[in-house]
Amino acid sequence: MIQDGFILVDKPEGWTSFKTDRFVGKLLGTRKVGHLGTLDPFATGLLPVFVGKGLKFLRFCEGFDKGYSCKCIFGATTDTMDKTGEFTSENYPSEDVLAELADTDYAAIREAILKVKNTKEQLPPAYSAKKIDGVKAYELARKGEMPDLKPASVTIYKLDITDISRPEKGLAIDFDCECSKGTYIRTICSDLGDITGFGAYADSLRRTINGQFSVKDAYTPEQLEKMVSEGDFSFVRDASETISFLPEIKLDPKQAKDIKFGRKIAFPFEVEIEGDERIYYRATFEDSLIAVVFPSVENGELIMRIERLYAHD
């Protein structure tokens, strides 16, 4: 049975990311599975799952940008910043306020969207998988402890309203978002609620993009089961495809020779490094993959370090 590569899964609501891993592992008869970019149980959409030898490529994809579609409800807040939590406040806009918003083409909401789009730092939610001294924030929050979370740098490339509607209570704003790794859509909803004064939470969340992967190419669990029953494993993709998604550094003949022998090479351009974070690049020579590398500072010099050498594979 095919066990090496990756599968684009359209995760259903209610499934944890780890349940999705187990499902794929059982489907393909292997325990060697791992997902790229955890999705909350209430969220749906794109979850790339790596299988077998494909797992060795997973770490190269962890810095990819993401895309989401979200429905945000204005007029209440929850402790988890989404519909699964306990309500902590309710401030639903009155009919008069809703009419005024409509008359202005929801100017207050649009201004809040623009302000949040310009966010450069974001505080992760208390109910998140962010680790504090090795403990996940949500584990502390569930014990009634307040996690000591620090703001993290984020980039929001796109934040566009796609629909405005009137549910039974409050105001619903649907939006599409494209953002950097580590951006929390629940926090975006909460920030929008704070700016407008209504409070807000995420009512639905769907991941549509993960790097170069699209949910349009993903399969639901039912589709995967049907394909396997028919002996069709075309949904398993070659994990080496992920390398082509990394930004490219084209080596000259001397650099290509030096890197094969593990010699120190200056990084070809300036790049900012935050902490121990590794930003991976594919180093190529004459369109052939030579290595996966990352920038590192050594004795004040920015150099190219090898994560995996392919020249001799």
C-alpha positions as CSV (number, residue, x, y, z in Angstrom):
1,M,0.0,0.0,0.0
2,I,1.3,3.5,-0.8
3,Q,2.5,5.1,2.4
4,D,5.0,7.9,1.3
5,G,4.0,11.4,0.4
6,F,1.3,13.9,1.5
7,I,-2.4,14.2,1.2
8,L,-4.5,17.4,1.1
9,V,-7.4,16.7,3.4
10,D,-10.6,18.9,3.7
11,K,-11.0,18.5,7.4
12,P,-14.6,18.4,8.6
13,E,-16.0,20.4,11.5
14,G,-15.6,18.6,14.8
15,W,-12.5,16.7,13.9
16,T,-9.2,17.5,15.6
17,S,-6.1,17.7,13.4
18,F,-4.8,14.6,15.2
19,K,-8.0,12.7,14.5
20,T,-7.4,13.5,10.8
21,D,-3.9,12.1,11.1
22,R,-5.2,8.9,12.6
23,F,-7.9,8.6,9.9
24,V,-5.2,8.9,7.1
25,G,-2.9,6.5,8.9
26,K,-5.6,3.9,9.2
27,L,-6.6,4.5,5.6
28,L,-3.1,3.9,4.3
29,G,-2.0,1.3,7.0
30,T,0.7,3.3,8.7
31,R,1.4,5.1,12.0
32,K,3.9,7.5,10.4
33,V,1.7,10.5,9.8
34,G,1.8,14.2,10.7
35,H,-0.1,17.3,9.7
36,L,1.0,20.7,8.6
37,G,-0.6,23.6,10.5
38,T,-3.0,22.6,13.2
39,L,-6.7,23.5,12.8
40,D,-9.1,24.0,15.7
41,P,-11.8,21.3,15.9
42,F,-14.5,23.9,15.0
43,A,-12.6,24.9,11.9
44,T,-12.8,23.2,8.5
45,G,-10.7,23.1,5.4
46,L,-7.2,22.5,4.2
47,L,-5.0,20.2,6.3
48,P,-2.0,18.7,4.5
49,V,-1.1,15.4,6.1
50,F,2.3,13.9,5.5
51,V,2.8,10.1,5.4
52,G,5.7,7.7,5.8
53,K,9.0,9.1,4.3
54,G,7.1,12.2,3.3
55,L,7.3,13.3,6.9
56,K,11.0,14.3,6.3
57,F,9.7,17.2,4.2
58,L,7.1,18.5,6.6
59,R,9.5,20.8,8.5
60,F,10.3,22.7,5.3
61,C,6.7,23.8,5.0
62,E,6.0,25.2,8.5
63,G,6.7,28.8,7.6
64,F,4.1,29.0,4.8
65,D,1.5,31.8,4.6
66,K,-2.1,30.9,5.1
67,G,-5.5,31.8,3.8
68,Y,-8.9,31.6,5.5
69,S,-12.6,32.4,5.1
70,C,-14.3,33.4,8.3
71,K,-17.8,34.4,9.6
72,C,-17.5,36.9,12.4
73,I,-20.5,37.7,14.7
74,F,-20.6,41.2,16.2
75,G,-22.4,41.8,19.5
76,A,-20.9,39.2,21.9
77,T,-17.6,37.8,23.1
78,T,-16.6,34.3,24.3
79,D,-13.7,33.1,26.4
80,T,-12.3,31.2,23.4
81,M,-13.0,33.9,20.9
82,D,-15.1,31.5,18.8
83,K,-18.5,29.9,19.0
84,T,-17.3,26.9,21.1
85,G,-16.6,29.0,24.1
86,E,-18.7,30.4,27.0
87,F,-20.2,33.8,26.4
88,T,-18.4,36.5,28.5
89,S,-20.4,39.5,27.3
90,E,-23.3,40.4,25.1
91,N,-23.8,43.8,23.4
92,Y,-25.9,43.2,20.3
93,P,-26.5,46.3,18.3
94,S,-30.0,47.6,18.4
95,E,-32.2,47.9,15.3
96,D,-31.5,51.7,15.2
97,V,-27.8,51.1,15.4
98,L,-28.0,48.4,12.7
99,A,-30.0,50.8,10.5
100,E,-27.4,53.5,11.0
101,L,-24.6,51.1,10.1
102,A,-26.4,50.1,6.9
103,D,-27.0,53.8,6.0
104,T,-23.3,54.4,6.1
105,D,-22.4,51.2,4.2
106,Y,-21.0,49.8,7.5
107,A,-18.3,52.4,7.6
108,A,-17.4,51.6,11.2
109,I,-16.9,48.0,10.3
110,R,-14.8,48.8,7.2
111,E,-12.6,51.2,9.2
112,A,-12.0,48.5,11.8
113,I,-11.1,46.0,9.1
114,L,-8.6,48.4,7.6
115,K,-7.1,49.1,11.1
116,V,-6.7,45.4,11.8
117,K,-5.2,44.7,8.4
118,N,-2.4,47.1,9.3
119,T,-1.6,45.0,12.5
120,K,2.1,44.2,12.9
121,E,1.9,42.4,16.3
122,Q,-0.8,40.1,17.6
123,L,-1.4,38.6,21.1
124,P,-2.2,34.9,20.7
125,P,-5.5,33.7,22.3
126,A,-5.4,32.2,25.8
127,Y,-7.1,29.2,24.3
128,S,-4.4,28.3,21.8
129,A,-1.7,25.7,21.3
130,K,1.0,28.4,22.0
131,K,3.5,27.0,24.5
132,I,4.6,28.7,27.7
133,D,7.5,26.9,29.4
134,G,6.6,23.8,27.5
135,V,2.9,23.9,28.4
136,K,0.2,24.7,25.9
137,A,-1.7,27.9,26.7
138,Y,-5.2,26.3,26.5
139,E,-4.1,23.7,29.1
140,L,-3.4,26.6,31.5
141,A,-6.6,28.5,30.5
142,R,-8.7,25.4,31.2
143,K,-7.3,25.3,34.8
144,G,-8.3,28.9,35.3
145,E,-4.8,30.2,35.0
146,M,-3.9,33.2,32.8
147,P,-1.2,32.2,30.3
148,D,1.7,34.7,30.1
149,L,1.5,35.3,26.4
150,K,3.7,37.7,24.4
151,P,2.8,39.6,21.3
152,A,4.1,38.0,18.1
153,S,5.0,39.6,14.8
154,V,2.4,39.0,12.0
155,T,1.6,40.2,8.5
156,I,-1.9,40.4,7.2
157,Y,-1.7,40.6,3.4
158,K,-5.4,40.6,2.7
159,L,-8.5,41.2,4.8
160,D,-11.6,41.6,2.6
161,I,-15.3,41.6,3.5
162,T,-17.2,39.2,1.3
163,D,-20.7,39.4,2.8
164,I,-22.7,41.3,5.4
165,S,-25.8,39.7,6.9
166,R,-28.2,39.9,9.8
167,P,-28.5,36.7,11.9
168,E,-31.0,36.3,14.6
169,K,-28.8,38.3,16.9
170,G,-26.1,40.8,16.1
171,L,-24.3,41.4,12.8
172,A,-22.4,38.8,10.7
173,I,-19.4,39.8,8.6
174,D,-17.8,37.3,6.3
175,F,-14.3,38.0,5.3
176,D,-11.3,36.4,3.5
177,C,-7.9,36.7,5.0
178,E,-4.4,35.9,3.8
179,C,-1.7,36.2,6.4
180,S,1.6,35.0,7.7
181,K,2.3,32.0,9.8
182,G,1.1,32.3,13.4
183,T,-1.7,34.7,12.7
184,Y,-4.9,33.9,14.7
185,I,-8.2,34.6,12.9
186,R,-10.0,34.4,16.2
187,T,-7.8,37.3,17.5
188,I,-8.7,39.3,14.4
189,C,-12.4,38.8,15.2
190,S,-11.8,39.8,18.8
191,D,-9.8,42.9,17.7
192,L,-12.6,43.9,15.3
193,G,-15.1,43.6,18.2
194,D,-12.9,45.7,20.5
195,I,-12.4,48.5,17.9
196,T,-16.2,48.8,17.1
197,G,-17.2,48.4,20.7
198,F,-19.7,45.6,20.0
199,G,-17.4,42.7,20.8
200,A,-17.1,39.8,18.3
201,Y,-16.2,36.2,17.9
202,A,-15.5,33.7,15.1
203,D,-18.7,31.8,14.2
204,S,-17.1,29.7,11.4
205,L,-13.6,29.3,10.1
206,R,-12.3,27.6,6.9
207,R,-8.7,27.4,5.8
208,T,-8.4,27.7,2.1
209,I,-4.7,28.2,1.5
210,N,-1.5,26.8,3.0
211,G,1.5,27.9,1.1
212,Q,1.0,26.8,-2.5
213,F,-1.7,24.2,-1.4
214,S,-5.3,25.0,-2.0
215,V,-8.5,23.5,-0.5
216,K,-9.8,23.2,-4.1
217,D,-7.4,20.3,-4.4
218,A,-8.3,18.7,-1.1
219,Y,-10.4,15.6,-0.5
220,T,-13.0,15.0,2.2
221,P,-12.7,11.9,4.3
222,E,-15.7,10.4,2.4
223,Q,-13.9,11.0,-0.9
224,L,-10.7,9.4,0.4
225,E,-12.5,6.3,1.6
226,K,-14.3,5.9,-1.7
227,M,-11.0,6.2,-3.7
228,V,-9.2,3.7,-1.5
229,S,-12.1,1.2,-1.8
230,E,-11.7,1.5,-5.6
231,G,-7.9,1.0,-5.4
232,D,-7.3,4.6,-6.5
233,F,-4.4,6.2,-4.5
234,S,-3.8,9.2,-6.8
235,F,-4.6,11.5,-3.9
236,V,-1.1,10.7,-2.4
237,R,1.3,13.3,-3.8
238,D,5.0,13.1,-4.0
239,A,6.3,15.0,-0.9
240,S,9.3,16.4,-2.9
241,E,6.8,18.7,-4.5
242,T,6.9,20.7,-1.3
243,I,10.5,21.7,-1.9
244,S,9.5,23.5,-5.1
245,F,7.4,25.8,-2.9
246,L,10.4,27.2,-1.0
247,P,11.9,30.4,-2.1
248,E,14.9,29.7,-4.5
249,I,18.5,30.7,-4.3
250,K,20.3,30.1,-7.6
251,L,23.9,29.1,-7.0
252,D,26.8,29.9,-9.3
253,P,29.3,27.1,-10.2
254,K,31.7,27.9,-7.4
255,Q,28.9,28.0,-4.8
256,A,27.4,24.7,-6.0
257,K,30.8,23.1,-5.7
258,D,31.4,24.6,-2.2
259,I,28.1,23.6,-0.8
260,K,28.6,20.0,-1.9
261,F,31.7,19.9,0.2
262,G,30.2,21.7,3.1
263,R,32.2,24.8,2.8
264,K,31.1,28.1,4.3
265,I,29.1,30.3,1.8
266,A,28.0,33.9,2.5
267,F,24.2,34.2,2.3
268,P,23.5,36.0,-1.0
269,F,21.1,38.7,0.4
270,E,20.1,40.4,3.7
271,V,17.4,38.7,5.7
272,E,16.1,39.3,9.3
273,I,16.3,36.3,11.6
274,E,14.1,36.2,14.7
275,G,15.4,34.0,17.6
276,D,15.9,30.4,16.6
277,E,13.4,30.5,13.7
278,R,14.7,28.9,10.5
279,I,13.6,30.2,7.1
280,Y,14.3,27.6,4.5
281,Y,15.3,28.1,0.9
282,R,16.0,25.7,-1.9
283,A,19.5,26.1,-3.4
284,T,19.6,25.1,-7.0
285,F,22.2,25.0,-9.8
286,E,21.2,24.8,-13.4
287,D,17.6,24.0,-12.3
288,S,18.8,21.0,-10.2
289,L,18.1,20.9,-6.5
290,I,21.4,20.9,-4.6
291,A,20.2,21.5,-1.0
292,V,17.7,23.0,1.4
293,V,19.5,25.8,3.3
294,F,18.7,28.5,5.9
295,P,20.4,31.8,6.8
296,S,22.4,31.8,10.0
297,V,24.8,34.3,11.8
298,E,28.3,33.1,12.6
299,N,30.8,35.5,14.0
300,G,28.7,38.4,12.8
301,E,28.5,37.1,9.3
302,L,25.3,35.9,7.6
303,I,26.0,32.5,6.1
304,M,24.2,29.7,4.4
305,R,23.7,26.6,6.5
306,I,22.7,23.3,5.0
307,E,19.6,21.6,6.4
308,R,19.6,18.8,3.9
309,L,22.0,18.1,1.0
310,Y,20.5,16.5,-2.1
311,A,23.5,16.8,-4.4
312,H,24.6,13.3,-3.5
313,D,21.1,11.7,-2.9
